[in-house]
Structures are given as C-alpha cells and as structure tokens.
C-alpha cells in the first residue's frame, strides 16, 4: 500500500513536468532550444543628421546600411522630423551608408566599424537638377 502511494505521488509530480516540457518544445515555449538573441553590447552605432543643401533638416530621408561589397541590407532607418537617424550594426566590418530622399540626389559614404563604437555623420543632400525641392 505504501509503495503504491509513493508510485502515484511520483506520477502526479513527474508526468506533468515531462509533458509540459514536451508541449513547450512543440509550441515554441521557453523550454525550446532557440537561437539566443545576439547581444547588442558590441554593436557599432551610426548616428547622423540629414540636411538640405540650404541647411534645413530633411525628415523622411531613407537610410540604408550594408556591408561593403554585399547587396544584403544590414540596417535601415528613416530620418525623423529633425533629420536625425540611428542604425546599429555589428562591429568589425566596413559599411556603406546610402541616404535617399525624393527630389534629392542620393549620397553614399563608407564607414569603418572595425574600431570604436560610434560614428556621427552629417549629410547635405543637393536637389536633383531641374527640380525644386519640396
């Protein structure tokens, strides 16, 4: 009788624990072996401001960052109402930053993110010839 009670108690404790791990694994719960999120501690911060050639902020400018020599985009941003943007990328590479806005010529620059942890940039976009900037 005592042995039966111990066996039932163990079943009541052990079986739900095992089944909850199995269901968590099946449905993507906390017990799954997911890739750990990449630490942002060693990221390189690209901070910039976009202006017109007359010195006015240029909100809505599109910023794309990609590793030099690659086509895949490593980060994107849009300039806020003050023309400012920030993009985090992994350290240890050279990147190309392209800033584009409607009615203005695109501007591309290279950034070396192999040393340091931040780069501050200022872009002054010129209007496309023959068009008035809006």
Secondary structure in CASP SS format (residue, H / E / C, confidence):
PFRMAT SS
TARGET T0000
AUTHOR 0000-0000-0000
METHOD secondary structure of the structure
MODEL  1
X C 1.00
X H 1.00
X H 1.00
X H 1.00
X H 1.00
X H 1.00
X H 1.00
X H 1.00
X H 1.00
X H 1.00
X H 1.00
X H 1.00
X H 1.00
X H 1.00
X H 1.00
X H 1.00
X H 1.00
X H 1.00
X H 1.00
X H 1.00
X H 1.00
X H 1.00
X H 1.00
X H 1.00
X H 1.00
X H 1.00
X C 1.00
X C 1.00
X C 1.00
X C 1.00
X C 1.00
X C 1.00
X C 1.00
X C 1.00
X C 1.00
X C 1.00
X C 1.00
X C 1.00
X C 1.00
X C 1.00
X C 1.00
X C 1.00
X E 1.00
X E 1.00
X E 1.00
X E 1.00
X E 1.00
X E 1.00
X E 1.00
X E 1.00
X E 1.00
X E 1.00
X C 1.00
X C 1.00
X C 1.00
X C 1.00
X E 1.00
X C 1.00
X C 1.00
X C 1.00
X C 1.00
X E 1.00
X E 1.00
X E 1.00
X E 1.00
X E 1.00
X E 1.00
X C 1.00
X C 1.00
X C 1.00
X C 1.00
X C 1.00
X E 1.00
X E 1.00
X E 1.00
X E 1.00
X E 1.00
X E 1.00
X C 1.00
X C 1.00
X C 1.00
X C 1.00
X C 1.00
X E 1.00
X E 1.00
X E 1.00
X E 1.00
X E 1.00
X E 1.00
X E 1.00
X C 1.00
X C 1.00
X C 1.00
X E 1.00
X E 1.00
X E 1.00
X E 1.00
X E 1.00
X E 1.00
X E 1.00
X C 1.00
X C 1.00
X C 1.00
X E 1.00
X C 1.00
X C 1.00
X E 1.00
X E 1.00
X E 1.00
X E 1.00
X E 1.00
X E 1.00
X C 1.00
X C 1.00
X C 1.00
X C 1.00
X C 1.00
X E 1.00
X E 1.00
X E 1.00
X E 1.00
X E 1.00
X E 1.00
X E 1.00
X E 1.00
X C 1.00
X E 1.00
X C 1.00
X C 1.00
X C 1.00
X C 1.00
X C 1.00
X C 1.00
X C 1.00
END
